[in-house]
Amino acid sequence: MFRLDGKVAIINGGAGGLGEACAVAFAAQGAKVVIADVNLEGSKKVAEKIGAGAMGLAVNVASEESVAELAKAVVEKYGTIDILVNAHGINIKMPAVDINIDNWDKMFQVNVRGVMIPCKVIGKIMIEKKKGKIINFSSVRGIRGTDGGNMPYGATKGAVDMITRMLAAEWAPYGINVNAVGPSVVMTENFRKAVAPERLEILKSKTLFKKFLDPEDIAAACVYLASKEADNITGLIHYVDGGLTAVG
């Protein structure tokens, strides 16, 4: 079960963190993985780590021209695109009364426009073949509020949720599954460095299992949603959150 043998997968934001974990997991299940990121050097390093069948490319997900070039390069090399994972995203925390509009716009550029454009460009390829799997990265903050200056981030993730649901409805006639994963706090190295220990304890206390997620937890959910075992799952925001959204 959950094999991806022969499938061609693009992982946007795959040069590190959750995207890298997804790229490694997809390759382990037999997929041909394209790691796409604004950080070309990082993309190539992950591709080298994975080995044969993987390719690292640069992309600006907020540029339709850049995404079109990515899609063209992948189709030229592999012949098609079967799976798209939009694993990129940024969070610039800002109190609501002190929102920096430039940073607000930057978050919507990356988190919302940067999801819509790859879906549009690569969705055309999937519509032509009448098959495909798209997985967007949302967050529990798309459905649950919190403190700490996260309103702008939550706004972007609420938008991603509706992009996911609307595309699932629009593209179902073409055999395309569009889903999202909604993590809570994932313990990456960068997150551990960025958050004060006392804040970490507060965040951990809000989960039912009283522990943080690992990147591999999110990657496993993505593998499932990309596999044939999830062929009848679409329009779902799949919360991988240690039970956080179960209790509010």
N, C-alpha and C positions, 0 to 999 in steps of 0.2 A: 504494500500500500504506500501511497504518497510518493511514488517514483515520478521523476520528471525527465526520464530518458529521452534524449534527442530534442527536447524543447529549448528554444532560444529565449533567454530572459535578459531584459535590460533592468539593471538596478541603478536608478538615479540616486545620487548621494551615497554611492557604494564605497567611497574611499576610506571610510572609517565608521566607528560606532555601530549603530543598528543596521545601516546599509551594508557594511562589511560582513556582519554576522549573517545577513540574508544571502549575500553572494556566496559565502562559504557553504552555507546549508543547501542552497540550490544546486551548487556544483556537486556536493556529496550525494545528492539524489539523482544525478545524471544529467543536469541541465548544462547547456552551453551558456556561459554567463558573460555578459558585457557589463563591466563596472564603469559607470558614467558619473563624472563629478566635475565641478569647477576646478578641483585640484587634480590636474592631469598626472602629476608625479605620484600622488596617492593612489589614483586609479590603477596606474601601472604596477605599483607595488602589490596591491591586492591581487591583481591578475597573475603576477609572478608567484605569489603565495599559493594561489589555487592551482596553477599549472596549466597543462594542455587543455585547449578548448576555451580558455578565458581570454578576454581582451579588455584593456583599459583605455578609455577614451575621455576627452574633455567635453563638457556640455555646460551651457548656461540655460537652465530650465526656464528662465523668464524670457528667453529669446526664441521666437518661432523659427527664425533662420537657423540658429544653433541646434535646436532639437531636430529640425528637418535634416540637417547635415548628419547628425547622429543616426537617425533612422536610415538614411541612405547608406551610410557606411556599414551598418549592421546587416541590412538586406543584401548588400553587395557581397559581404563575407559569408553569411550564413543562409541567405535565401529567403528568410522570413523573420517575423518577430511573433512569438507566441505569448510571452508574459511581459508585463510592464509593472515594475514596483517603483513607486514614487516615495523613496525613503528619506528624502532630504527635508530640511526644515530649520528655522532659526527661532529663538525666543529672546527678545530684548525686553526685559522687565521694566515697566514704567507705571508709577502711580497715575491714576486716571486724570488727576488735576494737573499733572506735569507731563502729559504725553508729548513727546517730540514727534511732530508730524512726519518728518523725514524718516525716522525710525519706524513709525507706523506704516508708512508706504513701503519701506524696505521689507517689512515682515509680510505684507500682502503680496509684494512682488514675488518673493521666494515661496511662501507657504500656500498661496492661493493661485496666482497667475502661473507659478511654477508647477502646479499640479494640472491646471486646466490645459496648458499648452501641450505637454507630453501626451495627455489623454486625447486631445484633438488630433495631433499629428499621427501618433501611433494607432489611435482608434481607427483611422481611415484604412490602415493596412489590415487591421483585424476585421473590419466590416467587409472588405473585399474577399477575405478568405472565409468569412462567416464563422469565426472562432477566435477566442482569445481570453486571457485573464488579466485583469488590471487590479492592482492592490495599492491603495493610497494609504499614507501614514497620517492618521488623525491623532487623537489624544482623549483621555478622560476629560480634559478641559474643554472639549467641544460640547460636552453635555452636563458637566458639573462645575460649578463655580468654586473659586478659592481666593485666598488673599495673596499678598506678596507681589502685587503689580502685574498680574497675569491676564488682565482683561484683554489687551491687544492680542496676545497669543490665543486665548480662548475664542476670540472673534474669528481668527483665521481658521481655527480647527472646526468651528461650527460651519464655516463656509465649505471646508473640505468634506464634511459629512453630507451636505446637501448636493455638492458636485457628485459625490459617489452614488447617492440614491437616485438622482435625476438621470445620470448616465446609465445606471442599471436598468431603469425603466425604458429609456430611449433606445438602448442597444440590445435589449433582450431578443428582439426579432432576428438579430444577426448572430446569436449564439455567443455573445460576449458577456462574461461575468465581471461585474465591477463591485469590489468590496473594499473595506478599509480595516486596518487594525488600529485600536485605540489603547495604547499603553498608559499605565500610570508611571511611577518613577522607575526608571531603569538604571541600574548601577553601572554606568560606564566610568572609565578612569577620569574623563574630563568632568563628569558630574560630581564625582567624589571630591575633586580638587576645588570645584567652584562653590560648593555649598557648605556652610558652617555645620560642625558636628551636631549642635543643638537643633538646627533646622532639619537635619537628616532624621533625627529621632522623632520629631513631630510628624514628618512625612511617613515614616515607617509605621507609626502608631495608627495611621488611618487605614491600613490594609488589614484584611482579616487574618492573614497568615503572619503578620508582623515581620515581614521581610521584604527586601527589594527584589525586583525582577532582574534577571540577567539578559543580555542581548540575545542569547540563544532561545529564550522563551518567546521573544517576538519573532525570531526567525522561524521557529517551529510553526507558529500560527500562519505565517506567510507561505511556508511550504504546503501546508494543508489547503489553504485557499487557492493555491496555484495548481493543485493536483486534480486528477479526474474524480477523486472522492468528493470534491466540493463542486461538482458540475451543476448541482441544483441549489447552490448557495449564491445569492446575488443581492445587492443593495443592503448588505449587512455591515454594521460597524462592530467589529469583533473585539470586544474589550478584553485585553490581556492585562489585568489590573490587580491581581491578588484579592479580588472581591470588593474593591473600593466602591464601584458603582452599585453594588448590591445593597449597600446600606446608606448611600447618600454622602 
